Each structure stands twice: as structure tokens, then as C-alpha cells.
Amino acid sequence: MMIFTRRHLLQAGAALLALGAAAPAALAQVDTAELLKPPPLGDMALGAAEGAKVTLVEYASATCPHCAAFHKEVWPKLKADYVDTGKIRFIFREFPLNDAALAAFMIARAAPKESYFPLIGVFFDTLDSWAQNPAEGLLNIAKQAGFTQEKFDATLRDEALAKGIMEIRDGGVKFGVKGTPTFFLNGKALEGEQTYETMKAAIDPLL
């Protein structure tokens, strides 16, 4: 298990932006009960905890341009129309494709729980800038969330936290996830980038 230093992240550089990959074709329906079992680290979720007819699970990487595009262009309307209204439950699962993505997720998990999704939003909204220099970029974002330099460094050395996130990634692999973003709608895979229209067409018949 690599525990990061600023040097490791500095070496990552701008090439990280090229590592996001569209989800593979031909993913099958998976066992929904198995899919929805929370990992040891716990799930990060929004929407109705009980009673929602639809659960949408997303596996994403913090450095994936396809994931960033979804969260900038599709997610706000999807959240307003379906998550905030209690129609669906949304579960976000970390699937880091590289060291910088793992480090970003470690920061989000180490922040107060109410800051998790806002931080994920910042990572995606500013991906083009922070991924050019992950060490400096992630530190600047973490400071906005109240991190000191000491807490930032300690978070990146947290072996248990890194292991927990990688267990979530490994769980995704067991369900056939090979690239990001990968979505599961009541256990059925939706592959690659999605528009609001394609998501709505898949969700509405299930409500």
C-alpha cells in the first residue's frame, strides 16, 4: 500500500487527466442485494434512506474527465429532480484510477461527513486545474475544507483509510467495473457517460 507524500503527487502531473476511461460495454445485471451491501468504510449516499423505489450507484474516479463532465452537466438536474425529491437514493462509490484520485478521496473521507459531497463537487469542477499539480491543488482544496498542512499530510499517510477506499474499488471490480463512470440502476448497468435524457428514460419506468 503506497502512502503518499507531496513528492509522489508532484510526480503525477498533468498526465492524470488522460487516465479517465469510459465504462466497458456489455456489463450485466448484478445482484442488487449484494451491490447494496455497504463496504466496511461505509457508503456515502444522498436521497431517501428508505422507501425509494430506485437506487442509483455510481463508481467514479476523482481524476476522470468523463466523471467530471457528468457531475458538472447532468448531476445538478438529476439531483434536483430525483434525489432531492426522495424519488431515488444515490450512492457514490470511489473507484480511483491513479494515486491522485485515491489521495483526493482520502481527503474527502477525512473531512466532516457533511463536507464529503461538496468536496467531490470541487474535485470535479476544478479537475483541469488541480490535476496539473496534484500536491498543491489538493492541499489548496483541503485548506478550504478546514485542513491544516499537518492534517493534510496525516490523511495521506492513513493506511487504514487508503485500504478502505481500495476495498470499495475492489468491490466494484467484482461487479464488473473496469472504467469510470459506471452506473448501476437497481442493479442494471448503465455504461459510460450519460445524459440527463438517458438517465431520465432509464429511471422513470422504475418509479
MITI-173036 format. One record per atom (N, C-alpha, C): chain; x, y, z negated; atom name; residue number from 1; residue in one letter. Coordinates in steps of 0.2 Angstrom, whole numbers. Atoms other than C-alpha are relative to their C-alpha. Layout:
<A; <X; Y; Z>; CA; NUM; A>
...
! end
This chain:
<A; <4; -6; 0>; N; 1; M>
<A; <0; 0; 0>; CA; 1; M>
<A; <4; 6; 0>; C; 1; M>
<A; <-4; -6; 0>; N; 2; M>
<A; <8; 16; 5>; CA; 2; M>
<A; <-3; 6; -4>; C; 2; M>
<A; <2; -6; 4>; N; 3; I>
<A; <6; 31; -7>; CA; 3; I>
<A; <3; 6; 3>; C; 3; I>
<A; <-3; -5; -4>; N; 4; F>
<A; <8; 47; 2>; CA; 4; F>
<A; <3; 5; -4>; C; 4; F>
<A; <-3; -6; 2>; N; 5; T>
<A; <19; 61; 0>; CA; 5; T>
<A; <-1; 5; 5>; C; 5; T>
<A; <1; -5; -5>; N; 6; R>
<A; <19; 78; 9>; CA; 6; R>
<A; <4; -2; 6>; C; 6; R>
<A; <-4; 2; -6>; N; 7; R>
<A; <33; 71; 20>; CA; 7; R>
<A; <-3; -5; 4>; C; 7; R>
<A; <3; 4; -5>; N; 8; H>
<A; <23; 57; 26>; CA; 8; H>
<A; <-6; 3; 4>; C; 8; H>
<A; <5; -3; -4>; N; 9; L>
<A; <9; 68; 31>; CA; 9; L>
<A; <2; 5; 5>; C; 9; L>
<A; <-3; -4; -5>; N; 10; L>
<A; <20; 80; 39>; CA; 10; L>
<A; <2; -3; 6>; C; 10; L>
<A; <-3; 3; -6>; N; 11; Q>
<A; <27; 67; 50>; CA; 11; Q>
<A; <-6; -3; 4>; C; 11; Q>
<A; <6; 2; -4>; N; 12; A>
<A; <9; 63; 56>; CA; 12; A>
<A; <-1; 4; 6>; C; 12; A>
<A; <0; -4; -5>; N; 13; G>
<A; <7; 78; 66>; CA; 13; G>
<A; <-6; 0; 4>; C; 13; G>
<A; <6; -1; -4>; N; 14; A>
<A; <-5; 83; 80>; CA; 14; A>
<A; <-2; -7; 3>; C; 14; A>
<A; <2; 6; -3>; N; 15; A>
<A; <-5; 65; 87>; CA; 15; A>
<A; <-6; -3; -3>; C; 15; A>
<A; <6; 3; 3>; N; 16; L>
<A; <-18; 60; 75>; CA; 16; L>
<A; <-7; 1; 3>; C; 16; L>
<A; <6; -2; -3>; N; 17; L>
<A; <-31; 69; 85>; CA; 17; L>
<A; <-2; -5; 5>; C; 17; L>
<A; <1; 4; -6>; N; 18; A>
<A; <-29; 56; 99>; CA; 18; A>
<A; <-2; -7; -3>; C; 18; A>
<A; <1; 7; 3>; N; 19; L>
<A; <-32; 41; 87>; CA; 19; L>
<A; <-8; -2; -1>; C; 19; L>
<A; <7; 1; 0>; N; 20; G>
<A; <-51; 43; 86>; CA; 20; G>
<A; <-2; -5; 6>; C; 20; G>
<A; <2; 4; -6>; N; 21; A>
<A; <-59; 29; 96>; CA; 21; A>
<A; <-8; -1; 0>; C; 21; A>
<A; <7; 2; -1>; N; 22; A>
<A; <-77; 26; 102>; CA; 22; A>
<A; <-1; -7; -3>; C; 22; A>
<A; <1; 6; 2>; N; 23; A>
<A; <-85; 11; 94>; CA; 23; A>
<A; <-1; -5; 6>; C; 23; A>
<A; <0; 5; -5>; N; 24; P>
<A; <-84; -6; 103>; CA; 24; P>
<A; <-7; -1; 3>; C; 24; P>
<A; <7; 2; -2>; N; 25; A>
<A; <-98; -12; 114>; CA; 25; A>
<A; <-2; -7; -3>; C; 25; A>
<A; <3; 7; 2>; N; 26; A>
<A; <-109; -27; 110>; CA; 26; A>
<A; <1; -2; -7>; C; 26; A>
<A; <1; 2; 7>; N; 27; L>
<A; <-110; -26; 91>; CA; 27; L>
<A; <-7; -3; -1>; C; 27; L>
<A; <6; 3; 1>; N; 28; A>
<A; <-123; -37; 85>; CA; 28; A>
<A; <-4; 3; -6>; C; 28; A>
<A; <4; -2; 6>; N; 29; Q>
<A; <-137; -35; 72>; CA; 29; Q>
<A; <4; -4; -6>; C; 29; Q>
<A; <-4; 3; 6>; N; 30; V>
<A; <-129; -38; 55>; CA; 30; V>
<A; <-5; -1; -6>; C; 30; V>
<A; <4; 2; 5>; N; 31; D>
<A; <-137; -45; 39>; CA; 31; D>
<A; <0; 7; -4>; C; 31; D>
<A; <1; -6; 3>; N; 32; T>
<A; <-144; -29; 31>; CA; 32; T>
<A; <1; 0; -7>; C; 32; T>
<A; <-1; 0; 7>; N; 33; A>
<A; <-144; -35; 13>; CA; 33; A>
<A; <7; 0; -1>; C; 33; A>
<A; <-8; 0; 1>; N; 34; E>
<A; <-125; -39; 15>; CA; 34; E>
<A; <3; 7; 1>; C; 34; E>
<A; <-3; -7; -2>; N; 35; L>
<A; <-122; -22; 24>; CA; 35; L>
<A; <-1; 5; -6>; C; 35; L>
<A; <2; -5; 5>; N; 36; L>
<A; <-131; -13; 10>; CA; 36; L>
<A; <3; -1; -7>; C; 36; L>
<A; <-3; 1; 7>; N; 37; K>
<A; <-121; -20; -5>; CA; 37; K>
<A; <5; 5; -1>; C; 37; K>
<A; <-5; -5; 1>; N; 38; P>
<A; <-111; -6; -12>; CA; 38; P>
<A; <7; -3; -1>; C; 38; P>
<A; <-7; 2; 2>; N; 39; P>
<A; <-92; -8; -12>; CA; 39; P>
<A; <2; 1; -7>; C; 39; P>
<A; <-2; -2; 7>; N; 40; P>
<A; <-83; -8; -28>; CA; 40; P>
<A; <1; 7; -2>; C; 40; P>
<A; <-1; -7; 1>; N; 41; L>
<A; <-79; 10; -26>; CA; 41; L>
<A; <-6; 4; 0>; C; 41; L>
<A; <6; -3; 0>; N; 42; G>
<A; <-97; 14; -24>; CA; 42; G>
<A; <-1; 3; 7>; C; 42; G>
<A; <2; -3; -7>; N; 43; D>
<A; <-107; 21; -9>; CA; 43; D>
<A; <-1; 7; -1>; C; 43; D>
<A; <1; -7; 0>; N; 44; M>
<A; <-108; 39; -5>; CA; 44; M>
<A; <-7; 1; 5>; C; 44; M>
<A; <6; 0; -3>; N; 45; A>
<A; <-126; 42; 0>; CA; 45; A>
<A; <-4; 6; -1>; C; 45; A>
<A; <4; -5; 0>; N; 46; L>
<A; <-139; 55; 4>; CA; 46; L>
<A; <-7; -2; 2>; C; 46; L>
<A; <7; 2; -2>; N; 47; G>
<A; <-158; 54; 5>; CA; 47; G>
<A; <-3; -4; -5>; C; 47; G>
<A; <4; 4; 5>; N; 48; A>
<A; <-171; 44; -4>; CA; 48; A>
<A; <4; -6; -2>; C; 48; A>
<A; <-4; 6; 3>; N; 49; A>
<A; <-163; 31; -16>; CA; 49; A>
<A; <-5; -6; 1>; C; 49; A>
<A; <5; 5; 0>; N; 50; E>
<A; <-179; 21; -15>; CA; 50; E>
<A; <-6; 2; 4>; C; 50; E>
<A; <6; -1; -4>; N; 51; G>
<A; <-194; 19; -3>; CA; 51; G>
<A; <1; 2; 7>; C; 51; G>
<A; <-2; -1; -7>; N; 52; A>
<A; <-185; 24; 13>; CA; 52; A>
<A; <-1; -6; 4>; C; 52; A>
<A; <0; 6; -4>; N; 53; K>
<A; <-190; 13; 27>; CA; 53; K>
<A; <6; -1; 4>; C; 53; K>
<A; <-6; 1; -4>; N; 54; V>
<A; <-174; 16; 36>; CA; 54; V>
<A; <6; 2; -3>; C; 54; V>
<A; <-7; -2; 3>; N; 55; T>
<A; <-156; 16; 31>; CA; 55; T>
<A; <5; 0; 6>; C; 55; T>
<A; <-5; -1; -5>; N; 56; L>
<A; <-143; 23; 42>; CA; 56; L>
<A; <7; 0; -3>; C; 56; L>
<A; <-6; 0; 3>; N; 57; V>
<A; <-125; 18; 38>; CA; 57; V>
<A; <5; 2; 6>; C; 57; V>
<A; <-5; -2; -5>; N; 58; E>
<A; <-110; 27; 47>; CA; 58; E>
<A; <7; -2; -3>; C; 58; E>
<A; <-7; 1; 1>; N; 59; Y>
<A; <-92; 21; 47>; CA; 59; Y>
<A; <3; 5; 4>; C; 59; Y>
<A; <-3; -6; -3>; N; 60; A>
<A; <-81; 36; 51>; CA; 60; A>
<A; <7; 1; -2>; C; 60; A>
<A; <-7; -2; 2>; N; 61; S>
<A; <-63; 42; 51>; CA; 61; S>
<A; <0; 7; -1>; C; 61; S>
<A; <0; -7; 0>; N; 62; A>
<A; <-59; 59; 45>; CA; 62; A>
<A; <4; 3; 5>; C; 62; A>
<A; <-4; -3; -5>; N; 63; T>
<A; <-47; 62; 59>; CA; 63; T>
<A; <-3; -2; 7>; C; 63; T>
<A; <3; 2; -6>; N; 64; C>
<A; <-59; 55; 73>; CA; 64; C>
<A; <-4; 6; 3>; C; 64; C>
<A; <3; -5; -4>; N; 65; P>
<A; <-64; 68; 86>; CA; 65; P>
<A; <-7; -1; 1>; C; 65; P>
<A; <7; 2; -1>; N; 66; H>
<A; <-80; 58; 90>; CA; 66; H>
<A; <-4; 1; -6>; C; 66; H>
<A; <4; -1; 6>; N; 67; C>
<A; <-85; 58; 72>; CA; 67; C>
<A; <-1; 7; -2>; C; 67; C>
<A; <1; -8; 1>; N; 68; A>
<A; <-82; 77; 71>; CA; 68; A>
<A; <-5; 3; 4>; C; 68; A>
<A; <5; -3; -5>; N; 69; A>
<A; <-92; 80; 86>; CA; 69; A>
<A; <-7; -2; -3>; C; 69; A>
<A; <7; 2; 2>; N; 70; F>
<A; <-107; 70; 79>; CA; 70; F>
<A; <-2; 4; -6>; C; 70; F>
<A; <2; -4; 6>; N; 71; H>
<A; <-106; 79; 62>; CA; 71; H>
<A; <-1; 7; 1>; C; 71; H>
<A; <1; -7; -2>; N; 72; K>
<A; <-105; 96; 70>; CA; 72; K>
<A; <-6; 1; 4>; C; 72; K>
<A; <6; -1; -5>; N; 73; E>
<A; <-118; 94; 84>; CA; 73; E>
<A; <-6; -4; -2>; C; 73; E>
<A; <6; 5; 1>; N; 74; V>
<A; <-130; 80; 78>; CA; 74; V>
<A; <-2; 0; -7>; C; 74; V>
<A; <1; 1; 7>; N; 75; W>
<A; <-129; 78; 59>; CA; 75; W>
<A; <-4; 6; -3>; C; 75; W>
<A; <4; -5; 3>; N; 76; P>
<A; <-136; 95; 54>; CA; 76; P>
<A; <-8; -1; 1>; C; 76; P>
<A; <7; 1; -2>; N; 77; K>
<A; <-153; 92; 63>; CA; 77; K>
<A; <-2; -6; -2>; C; 77; K>
<A; <2; 6; 2>; N; 78; L>
<A; <-153; 74; 59>; CA; 78; L>
<A; <-2; 0; -8>; C; 78; L>
<A; <1; -1; 8>; N; 79; K>
<A; <-151; 78; 40>; CA; 79; K>
<A; <-6; 4; -1>; C; 79; K>
<A; <6; -5; 2>; N; 80; A>
<A; <-164; 92; 40>; CA; 80; A>
<A; <-7; -4; 2>; C; 80; A>
<A; <6; 3; -3>; N; 81; D>
<A; <-177; 81; 50>; CA; 81; D>
<A; <-2; -7; -4>; C; 81; D>
<A; <2; 7; 2>; N; 82; Y>
<A; <-175; 64; 42>; CA; 82; Y>
<A; <3; -1; -7>; C; 82; Y>
<A; <-3; 1; 6>; N; 83; V>
<A; <-163; 64; 27>; CA; 83; V>
<A; <-3; 4; -6>; C; 83; V>
<A; <3; -5; 5>; N; 84; D>
<A; <-169; 80; 18>; CA; 84; D>
<A; <-8; -1; -2>; C; 84; D>
<A; <7; 2; 1>; N; 85; T>
<A; <-187; 74; 20>; CA; 85; T>
<A; <-2; -6; -3>; C; 85; T>
<A; <1; 7; 4>; N; 86; G>
<A; <-184; 57; 12>; CA; 86; G>
<A; <-2; -5; 5>; C; 86; G>
<A; <2; 5; -4>; N; 87; K>
<A; <-188; 48; 28>; CA; 87; K>
<A; <5; -6; 1>; C; 87; K>
<A; <-5; 5; 0>; N; 88; I>
<A; <-171; 39; 29>; CA; 88; I>
<A; <5; 1; -5>; C; 88; I>
<A; <-5; 0; 5>; N; 89; R>
<A; <-157; 35; 17>; CA; 89; R>
<A; <7; 0; 5>; C; 89; R>
<A; <-7; 0; -4>; N; 90; F>
<A; <-139; 39; 24>; CA; 90; F>
<A; <5; -2; -4>; C; 90; F>
<A; <-6; 3; 4>; N; 91; I>
<A; <-124; 30; 18>; CA; 91; I>
<A; <6; 2; 5>; C; 91; I>
<A; <-6; -2; -3>; N; 92; F>
<A; <-107; 37; 23>; CA; 92; F>
<A; <6; -5; -2>; C; 92; F>
<A; <-5; 4; 2>; N; 93; R>
<A; <-93; 24; 23>; CA; 93; R>
<A; <7; 2; 3>; C; 93; R>
<A; <-7; -2; -2>; N; 94; E>
<A; <-74; 28; 25>; CA; 94; E>
<A; <3; -6; 4>; C; 94; E>
<A; <-4; 5; -4>; N; 95; F>
<A; <-65; 19; 39>; CA; 95; F>
<A; <6; 4; 3>; C; 95; F>
<A; <-6; -4; -2>; N; 96; P>
<A; <-48; 28; 40>; CA; 96; P>
<A; <4; -4; 5>; C; 96; P>
<A; <-4; 3; -5>; N; 97; L>
<A; <-39; 25; 56>; CA; 97; L>
<A; <8; 2; 0>; C; 97; L>
<A; <-8; -2; 1>; N; 98; N>
<A; <-22; 33; 50>; CA; 98; N>
<A; <1; 2; -7>; C; 98; N>
<A; <-2; -2; 6>; N; 99; D>
<A; <-13; 39; 35>; CA; 99; D>
<A; <-4; 7; -2>; C; 99; D>
<A; <3; -7; 1>; N; 100; A>
<A; <-20; 57; 36>; CA; 100; A>
<A; <-8; -1; -2>; C; 100; A>
<A; <7; 1; 2>; N; 101; A>
<A; <-38; 51; 36>; CA; 101; A>
<A; <-1; -3; -6>; C; 101; A>
<A; <0; 3; 7>; N; 102; L>
<A; <-35; 40; 21>; CA; 102; L>
<A; <1; 5; -5>; C; 102; L>
<A; <-2; -6; 5>; N; 103; A>
<A; <-27; 55; 12>; CA; 103; A>
<A; <-6; 4; -1>; C; 103; A>
<A; <5; -5; 1>; N; 104; A>
<A; <-42; 66; 16>; CA; 104; A>
<A; <-6; -4; -4>; C; 104; A>
<A; <6; 3; 4>; N; 105; F>
<A; <-55; 53; 10>; CA; 105; F>
<A; <2; -1; -7>; C; 105; F>
<A; <-2; 0; 7>; N; 106; M>
<A; <-44; 51; -6>; CA; 106; M>
<A; <-2; 7; -4>; C; 106; M>
<A; <1; -7; 3>; N; 107; I>
<A; <-46; 70; -9>; CA; 107; I>
<A; <-8; 0; -1>; C; 107; I>
<A; <7; -1; 1>; N; 108; A>
<A; <-65; 69; -6>; CA; 108; A>
<A; <-2; -4; -6>; C; 108; A>
<A; <2; 5; 6>; N; 109; R>
<A; <-67; 54; -18>; CA; 109; R>
<A; <2; 3; -7>; C; 109; R>
<A; <-3; -3; 6>; N; 110; A>
<A; <-56; 63; -31>; CA; 110; A>
<A; <-4; 6; -2>; C; 110; A>
<A; <4; -7; 2>; N; 111; A>
<A; <-67; 79; -31>; CA; 111; A>
<A; <-6; -2; -3>; C; 111; A>
<A; <7; 1; 3>; N; 112; P>
<A; <-83; 81; -41>; CA; 112; P>
<A; <-5; -3; 5>; C; 112; P>
<A; <4; 3; -5>; N; 113; K>
<A; <-96; 70; -33>; CA; 113; K>
<A; <-4; 5; 4>; C; 113; K>
<A; <4; -5; -4>; N; 114; E>
<A; <-107; 85; -28>; CA; 114; E>
<A; <4; 3; 6>; C; 114; E>
<A; <-4; -3; -5>; N; 115; S>
<A; <-92; 91; -18>; CA; 115; S>
<A; <2; -5; 6>; C; 115; S>
<A; <-2; 5; -5>; N; 116; Y>
<A; <-90; 75; -8>; CA; 116; Y>
<A; <-2; 1; 7>; C; 116; Y>
<A; <3; -1; -7>; N; 117; F>
<A; <-101; 78; 7>; CA; 117; F>
<A; <2; 7; 3>; C; 117; F>
<A; <-3; -7; -2>; N; 118; P>
<A; <-96; 97; 8>; CA; 118; P>
<A; <7; -1; 3>; C; 118; P>
<A; <-7; 1; -2>; N; 119; L>
<A; <-78; 91; 9>; CA; 119; L>
<A; <0; -3; 7>; C; 119; L>
<A; <0; 3; -7>; N; 120; I>
<A; <-82; 79; 23>; CA; 120; I>
<A; <-1; 4; 5>; C; 120; I>
<A; <2; -5; -5>; N; 121; G>
<A; <-90; 93; 32>; CA; 121; G>
<A; <5; 4; 2>; C; 121; G>
<A; <-6; -5; -2>; N; 122; V>
<A; <-75; 104; 31>; CA; 122; V>
<A; <5; -4; 4>; C; 122; V>
<A; <-5; 4; -4>; N; 123; F>
<A; <-63; 90; 37>; CA; 123; F>
<A; <-2; -1; 7>; C; 123; F>
<A; <2; 0; -7>; N; 124; F>
<A; <-74; 88; 52>; CA; 124; F>
<A; <0; 6; 4>; C; 124; F>
<A; <0; -7; -3>; N; 125; D>
<A; <-77; 106; 55>; CA; 125; D>
<A; <6; 3; 2>; C; 125; D>
<A; <-6; -3; -1>; N; 126; T>
<A; <-59; 111; 54>; CA; 126; T>
<A; <5; -5; 3>; C; 126; T>
<A; <-5; 5; -2>; N; 127; L>
<A; <-51; 95; 61>; CA; 127; L>
<A; <5; 2; 5>; C; 127; L>
<A; <-5; -2; -4>; N; 128; D>
<A; <-42; 103; 75>; CA; 128; D>
<A; <5; 4; -3>; C; 128; D>
<A; <-5; -4; 4>; N; 129; S>
<A; <-33; 115; 63>; CA; 129; S>
<A; <4; -4; -5>; C; 129; S>
<A; <-4; 3; 5>; N; 130; W>
<A; <-29; 104; 48>; CA; 130; W>
<A; <4; -6; 2>; C; 130; W>
<A; <-3; 6; -3>; N; 131; A>
<A; <-24; 89; 58>; CA; 131; A>
<A; <7; 1; 3>; C; 131; A>
<A; <-6; -2; -3>; N; 132; Q>
<A; <-10; 98; 66>; CA; 132; Q>
<A; <6; 0; -5>; C; 132; Q>
<A; <-5; 0; 6>; N; 133; N>
<A; <-1; 99; 49>; CA; 133; N>
<A; <-4; -3; -6>; C; 133; N>
<A; <4; 3; 5>; N; 134; P>
<A; <-10; 87; 38>; CA; 134; P>
<A; <2; 2; -8>; C; 134; P>
<A; <-2; -1; 7>; N; 135; A>
<A; <1; 90; 22>; CA; 135; A>
<A; <-3; 7; -2>; C; 135; A>
<A; <3; -7; 2>; N; 136; E>
<A; <-3; 109; 22>; CA; 136; E>
<A; <-7; 1; 1>; C; 136; E>
<A; <7; -1; -2>; N; 137; G>
<A; <-20; 108; 30>; CA; 137; G>
<A; <-4; -3; -6>; C; 137; G>
<A; <3; 4; 5>; N; 138; L>
<A; <-26; 95; 17>; CA; 138; L>
<A; <0; 4; -7>; C; 138; L>
<A; <-1; -4; 7>; N; 139; L>
<A; <-19; 105; 2>; CA; 139; L>
<A; <-4; 6; 0>; C; 139; L>
<A; <4; -6; 0>; N; 140; N>
<A; <-27; 121; 8>; CA; 140; N>
<A; <-8; -2; -1>; C; 140; N>
<A; <7; 2; 1>; N; 141; I>
<A; <-44; 112; 9>; CA; 141; I>
<A; <-1; -2; -7>; C; 141; I>
<A; <0; 3; 7>; N; 142; A>
<A; <-41; 103; -8>; CA; 142; A>
<A; <-1; 6; -5>; C; 142; A>
<A; <0; -6; 4>; N; 143; K>
<A; <-37; 120; -16>; CA; 143; K>
<A; <-7; 4; 0>; C; 143; K>
<A; <6; -3; 0>; N; 144; Q>
<A; <-54; 127; -10>; CA; 144; Q>
<A; <-5; -4; -4>; C; 144; Q>
<A; <4; 4; 4>; N; 145; A>
<A; <-62; 112; -20>; CA; 145; A>
<A; <2; 0; -7>; C; 145; A>
<A; <-2; -1; 7>; N; 146; G>
<A; <-53; 117; -36>; CA; 146; G>
<A; <6; -4; -1>; C; 146; G>
<A; <-6; 4; 1>; N; 147; F>
<A; <-37; 106; -34>; CA; 147; F>
<A; <6; 4; -1>; C; 147; F>
<A; <-6; -3; 1>; N; 148; T>
<A; <-21; 111; -41>; CA; 148; T>
<A; <5; -4; 4>; C; 148; T>
<A; <-5; 4; -4>; N; 149; Q>
<A; <-5; 106; -32>; CA; 149; Q>
<A; <2; -7; -4>; C; 149; Q>
<A; <-2; 6; 4>; N; 150; E>
<A; <-2; 94; -47>; CA; 150; E>
<A; <-6; -6; 2>; C; 150; E>
<A; <6; 5; -1>; N; 151; K>
<A; <-20; 86; -44>; CA; 151; K>
<A; <1; -3; 7>; C; 151; K>
<A; <-1; 2; -6>; N; 152; F>
<A; <-17; 85; -26>; CA; 152; F>
<A; <5; -6; 1>; C; 152; F>
<A; <-5; 5; -1>; N; 153; D>
<A; <-1; 76; -27>; CA; 153; D>
<A; <-1; -7; -4>; C; 153; D>
<A; <2; 6; 4>; N; 154; A>
<A; <-8; 64; -41>; CA; 154; A>
<A; <-5; -4; 4>; C; 154; A>
<A; <6; 3; -4>; N; 155; T>
<A; <-23; 60; -30>; CA; 155; T>
<A; <4; -4; 6>; C; 155; T>
<A; <-4; 3; -6>; N; 156; L>
<A; <-11; 55; -15>; CA; 156; L>
<A; <4; -6; -3>; C; 156; L>
<A; <-4; 6; 3>; N; 157; R>
<A; <-2; 43; -27>; CA; 157; R>
<A; <-4; -5; -4>; C; 157; R>
<A; <5; 4; 4>; N; 158; D>
<A; <-18; 35; -34>; CA; 158; D>
<A; <-1; -7; 4>; C; 158; D>
<A; <0; 6; -4>; N; 159; E>
<A; <-15; 17; -28>; CA; 159; E>
<A; <-7; -3; -1>; C; 159; E>
<A; <6; 3; 1>; N; 160; A>
<A; <-32; 11; -35>; CA; 160; A>
<A; <-5; 3; 4>; C; 160; A>
<A; <4; -3; -5>; N; 161; L>
<A; <-41; 24; -25>; CA; 161; L>
<A; <1; -1; 7>; C; 161; L>
<A; <-2; 2; -7>; N; 162; A>
<A; <-32; 20; -9>; CA; 162; A>
<A; <-3; -7; 1>; C; 162; A>
<A; <2; 7; -1>; N; 163; K>
<A; <-36; 2; -12>; CA; 163; K>
<A; <-7; 0; 1>; C; 163; K>
<A; <7; 0; 0>; N; 164; G>
<A; <-54; 6; -15>; CA; 164; G>
<A; <-3; 2; 7>; C; 164; G>
<A; <2; -2; -6>; N; 165; I>
<A; <-56; 15; 1>; CA; 165; I>
<A; <2; -5; 6>; C; 165; I>
<A; <-1; 5; -5>; N; 166; M>
<A; <-47; 2; 11>; CA; 166; M>
<A; <-4; -6; 0>; C; 166; M>
<A; <5; 5; 1>; N; 167; E>
<A; <-59; -11; 4>; CA; 167; E>
<A; <-6; 2; 4>; C; 167; E>
<A; <6; -2; -4>; N; 168; I>
<A; <-73; -1; 12>; CA; 168; I>
<A; <2; -1; 7>; C; 168; I>
<A; <-1; 1; -7>; N; 169; R>
<A; <-64; -1; 28>; CA; 169; R>
<A; <0; -7; 2>; C; 169; R>
<A; <0; 8; -1>; N; 170; D>
<A; <-61; -20; 27>; CA; 170; D>
<A; <-7; -3; 0>; C; 170; D>
<A; <7; 2; -1>; N; 171; G>
<A; <-79; -22; 24>; CA; 171; G>
<A; <-3; 1; 6>; C; 171; G>
<A; <2; -2; -7>; N; 172; G>
<A; <-83; -13; 40>; CA; 172; G>
<A; <2; -5; 5>; C; 172; G>
<A; <-3; 4; -5>; N; 173; V>
<A; <-71; -24; 49>; CA; 173; V>
<A; <-4; -7; 0>; C; 173; V>
<A; <4; 6; 0>; N; 174; K>
<A; <-81; -39; 43>; CA; 174; K>
<A; <-7; 0; 4>; C; 174; K>
<A; <7; -1; -4>; N; 175; F>
<A; <-97; -32; 51>; CA; 175; F>
<A; <1; 2; 7>; C; 175; F>
<A; <-1; -1; -7>; N; 176; G>
<A; <-88; -30; 67>; CA; 176; G>
<A; <2; 7; 2>; C; 176; G>
<A; <-3; -6; -2>; N; 177; V>
<A; <-82; -12; 66>; CA; 177; V>
<A; <7; 0; 2>; C; 177; V>
<A; <-7; -1; -3>; N; 178; K>
<A; <-67; -8; 77>; CA; 178; K>
<A; <2; 7; 1>; C; 178; K>
<A; <-1; -7; -2>; N; 179; G>
<A; <-69; 10; 81>; CA; 179; G>
<A; <-5; 5; -4>; C; 179; G>
<A; <4; -5; 3>; N; 180; T>
<A; <-77; 26; 75>; CA; 180; T>
<A; <-3; 5; 5>; C; 180; T>
<A; <4; 2; 6>; N; 181; P>
<A; <-90; 31; 73>; CA; 181; P>
<A; <-4; -6; 2>; C; 181; P>
<A; <4; 6; -1>; N; 182; T>
<A; <-100; 15; 71>; CA; 182; T>
<A; <-6; 1; -5>; C; 182; T>
<A; <6; -1; 4>; N; 183; F>
<A; <-118; 17; 65>; CA; 183; F>
<A; <-4; -7; 0>; C; 183; F>
<A; <5; 6; 1>; N; 184; F>
<A; <-130; 3; 58>; CA; 184; F>
<A; <-6; 3; -2>; C; 184; F>
<A; <6; -2; 2>; N; 185; L>
<A; <-148; 7; 58>; CA; 185; L>
<A; <-5; -6; -2>; C; 185; L>
<A; <3; 6; 3>; N; 186; N>
<A; <-157; -5; 47>; CA; 186; N>
<A; <4; -7; 3>; C; 186; N>
<A; <-4; 6; -2>; N; 187; G>
<A; <-143; -17; 52>; CA; 187; G>
<A; <2; -1; 7>; C; 187; G>
<A; <-1; 0; -7>; N; 188; K>
<A; <-143; -14; 70>; CA; 188; K>
<A; <5; 5; 2>; C; 188; K>
<A; <-5; -5; -2>; N; 189; A>
<A; <-128; -6; 78>; CA; 189; A>
<A; <-2; 5; 5>; C; 189; A>
<A; <1; -5; -5>; N; 190; L>
<A; <-128; 10; 87>; CA; 190; L>
<A; <7; 2; 2>; C; 190; L>
<A; <-7; 0; -2>; N; 191; E>
<A; <-112; 11; 97>; CA; 191; E>
<A; <3; 7; 2>; C; 191; E>
<A; <-3; -6; -2>; N; 192; G>
<A; <-101; 26; 99>; CA; 192; G>
<A; <-3; 7; -2>; C; 192; G>
<A; <3; -6; 1>; N; 193; E>
<A; <-106; 44; 100>; CA; 193; E>
<A; <-7; 0; 1>; C; 193; E>
<A; <7; -1; -1>; N; 194; Q>
<A; <-124; 48; 98>; CA; 194; Q>
<A; <-3; 7; 0>; C; 194; Q>
<A; <3; -6; 0>; N; 195; T>
<A; <-135; 62; 102>; CA; 195; T>
<A; <-6; 0; -4>; C; 195; T>
<A; <6; 0; 4>; N; 196; Y>
<A; <-149; 68; 92>; CA; 196; Y>
<A; <-6; -3; 3>; C; 196; Y>
<A; <5; 3; -3>; N; 197; E>
<A; <-161; 62; 105>; CA; 197; E>
<A; <0; -8; 0>; C; 197; E>
<A; <-1; 8; 0>; N; 198; T>
<A; <-154; 44; 105>; CA; 198; T>
<A; <-1; -2; -7>; C; 198; T>
<A; <1; 2; 7>; N; 199; M>
<A; <-154; 44; 86>; CA; 199; M>
<A; <-8; 0; -2>; C; 199; M>
<A; <7; -1; 2>; N; 200; K>
<A; <-172; 50; 85>; CA; 200; K>
<A; <-4; -6; 4>; C; 200; K>
<A; <4; 6; -3>; N; 201; A>
<A; <-178; 37; 98>; CA; 201; A>
<A; <1; -6; -3>; C; 201; A>
<A; <-1; 7; 3>; N; 202; A>
<A; <-170; 23; 88>; CA; 202; A>
<A; <-3; 0; -7>; C; 202; A>
<A; <2; -1; 7>; N; 203; I>
<A; <-176; 30; 71>; CA; 203; I>
<A; <-8; 0; 0>; C; 203; I>
<A; <7; -2; 0>; N; 204; D>
<A; <-194; 35; 75>; CA; 204; D>
<A; <-5; -7; 0>; C; 204; D>
<A; <4; 6; 0>; N; 205; P>
<A; <-201; 17; 79>; CA; 205; P>
<A; <0; -4; -7>; C; 205; P>
<A; <-1; 4; 6>; N; 206; L>
<A; <-195; 11; 62>; CA; 206; L>
<A; <-3; 3; -6>; C; 206; L>
<A; <3; -4; 5>; N; 207; L>
<A; <-204; 24; 52>; CA; 207; L>
<A; <-7; -2; -1>; C; 207; L>
! end
